[in-house]
Amino acid sequence: MALLSRKLYLLGALLVLVSAAGVVQADNDEGDDEATVEVVEEDEKYHSPQINPEKVYLAEHFDDEAAFKKKWVKSEAKKQGVDENIAKYDGKWEIQTPSRKIFKDDFGLVLTTEAKHAAISTLLDKPFEFKDKPFVVQYEVTMQEGQNCGGAYIKLLSRGTNTKADLRKFYDQTPYTIMFGPDKCGNDNKLHFIFRHKNPKNGTIEEKHSKKPTQRLDDIYKDKEPHLYTLIVRPDNTFSILVDNKEVNAGSLLEDFTPPVNPPEEIDDPNDKKPEDWDEREKVVDPSATKPEDWDETAPAQIVDPNAVKPDGWLDDEPETIPDPEAVKPSDWDEEMDGEWEAPLVDNPACAAAPGCGGWLPPTIPNPNYKGIWRAPLIANPNYKGKWTPRRIPNPDYYKDEQPFRMTPIHAVGFELWSMSPALLFDNLIITDDVAVAEEWAQITFMQKRAKISRDSDSVFDRAIKFAGDNPWVYAVVIVVCFVIVGLITYVCCGSKSESESDPKKTDAVGEDDPHASDGEDELQDEPERARKADLEGPEHEPVEVETVSSTDDSAPLVDTEGAGDGQRKRKPRKE
Ligand SMILES: *[C@@H]1O[C@H](CO)[C@@H](O)[C@H](O)[C@H]1NC(C)=O
C-alpha cells in the first residue's frame, strides 16, 4: 500500500516537473524576445555621464577605454615583506561591461584575477587641499561573484605621488591620506574609513580608524548588485559615510576614531609604584576567633541509617545473576583460541518475586552531627587602604590638534587590493568638494543603473503574471506543484517513521525504548525470554555482562535475532 502511494507520488512529481519545464520554456522564449527589445530601447537612453570638469578633481566613468589607458597607471611594484613569488602586483585590470549587462555601452574597471596583488591608480586633475571645502569621494562597486575574502576599498594618495613614475611604484606602503571602502574576510566585514594623521609635535604619522557603521552590511558582499559608497569629510571635522545614498556612519574626526586624534592630557605616572605595605585586602580572617570546644571535625558526612530494616522476604543466599541455563556452547567454540566457554549471565529468576537478593546492606543517610573542617570567619580588614592606583601626571606627549581635517593634500587615487573573488567591478568614481555634485553624478550614473535593474526585475514578474492570465492552466500547475511539495514533505517526514514502526527488529532503539515491541511473542520466534529481558534491560547492565553475552553468542541462533543488542553490533565487523 505504502509502496503504491510512493510510486504515485513519483509519477505525479514527474508529470508536474515536465509540465513546469514546458511553462518555463514558453516563458523564456517570450521573455527573451521582449528583453532584447527592451535592451535596445534602454541602450538608446544611456550616455556616459557628463559633468562640469571645474567642479571635480576627478570624474571617471570607465566607458572610454582609450582615455582610461592614457590616464590610469598599472603598478609595476612588489609588495613588501611577502614571498617573492606572490609579491608582484600582477593582478589584471580590464575595462569590461558588467557580466550581467545593464546598459550596452556602460563599462567598468574590473579586477579580473583572484588571489593576486593588484594595484592601479591615476593622478587627480588637480590636487585636493584640505582647506575650507568638504572632501567628497564616491564610487560604485559590484562584487559580481560575491566576496568571501578581499578588499574593494580606495586609497587617496598623499602628496609625493605627483607623477606617473610615482604611480608605477604604487604599492602597499605608498603614503595615503584616506582609505575608504568595503573589506571582508570570513565573518569580519568592514567599511573602512582610515585617515593618516600627522602628529603636530614630532611629525610621526599614525592611522586613525573610524568607529563601526551603525548597521551590518552583509548584503553588499552577497547580492552581486552595484552599490554606491560615499565619504564626506567636512572642514568642521565631521564625516558621513553613505551606502546607496543612505547614511550608515557619521561622527567626528576628533571623537570617533581609534586611537584618538588627540592623546589624553593626563596619564598614569609610570614611575609611581605601589608601596610594599599597601593593604588591598578588603576582608581578613578574624584573628580572635577560635574553634568551639564541641566542634568535631572527624564526624563523617554520611552514616548508616539506624532505622533501616531488612525487607521481609529478602533472599540473602540467592545471587542476583546466574549463568543462563539454556545457553549452549557454540559448535565452533575453540577452547584453545577462545578460552574456556562460560554461559552468559542472566537475571536470577528466583529474585523476580523477592524484594532483593544477595547480602542486604542498610542504606546511608547524611550525618546530622557532621560539621566538617572549622574555619575562622572573615571580618572587615582594619588596615584596608582601598585599591591602589598610580598617581596621574601631565602627558608629556600631549598635543591638541583642533583641525584634523587639515590632512596631507591628495594628489592621486588608486586601488591597491587583494581579493579571493574575481570580477570586482568598479565604476563612476568621483572626487569633488561639493556634495551636490556627487549627488548629481549619482543621479546620472548609479541611480539610472538601479532604476534599470528594478525595471528589469519588475518586468520578469509582470511577464509571469501576464502569461498566467493568458494561460489559466498555469494556475492549475501551480496548485498541483504545491500539493506535490506538501505530499513530498509529508512523505519524507512521516513515511520513514511508519517504515521503522512496521519492522521494529531493524533498530535497537525501538527494542530498548518500547517494551511492547519485544513483548510480541510471535515476532521473537524461538528466542528464550531471558535473553530478551537481558536485552531490554541491556543499558542498565554492567558492561562486562554485555560483553559476555556477545562473545558467547558466537554464531548461535541468538545472533540472528535482535537479542544480542550491543554485543551483536560489536561482533559483526570481526566476522566480515
Ligand atoms: C612621537 O610621539 C608619539 C607619542 O605621541 C610617539 O609614540 C612616537 O614614537 C614619537 N615619534 C618620534 C619620532 O619621536
The ligand as a Tripos MOL2 file, in Angstrom:
@<TRIPOS>MOLECULE
LIG
   14    14     1     0     0
SMALL
NO_CHARGES

@<TRIPOS>ATOM
      1 C1         56.0390   60.9700   18.5280 C.3       1 LIG1
      2 O1         55.1600   60.9290   19.6370 O.3       1 LIG1
      3 C2         54.4140   59.7130   19.8160 C.3       1 LIG1
      4 C3         53.5540   59.8550   21.0350 C.3       1 LIG1
      5 O2         52.6750   60.9030   20.9160 O.3       1 LIG1
      6 C4         55.3550   58.5470   19.9660 C.3       1 LIG1
      7 O3         54.6050   57.3560   20.0770 O.3       1 LIG1
      8 C5         56.2820   58.4810   18.7910 C.3       1 LIG1
      9 O4         57.1900   57.4300   18.9820 O.3       1 LIG1
     10 C6         57.0200   59.8050   18.6170 C.3       1 LIG1
     11 N1         57.8150   59.7190   17.4070 N.am      1 LIG1
     12 C7         59.0890   60.1780   17.3770 C.2       1 LIG1
     13 C8         59.7820   60.0580   16.0800 C.3       1 LIG1
     14 O5         59.6020   60.6490   18.3520 O.2       1 LIG1
@<TRIPOS>BOND
     1     1     2 1
     2     1    10 1
     3     2     3 1
     4     3     4 1
     5     3     6 1
     6     4     5 1
     7     6     7 1
     8     6     8 1
     9     8     9 1
    10     8    10 1
    11    10    11 1
    12    11    12 1
    13    12    13 1
    14    12    14 2
@<TRIPOS>SUBSTRUCTURE
     1 LIG1         1 GROUP 0 **** ****
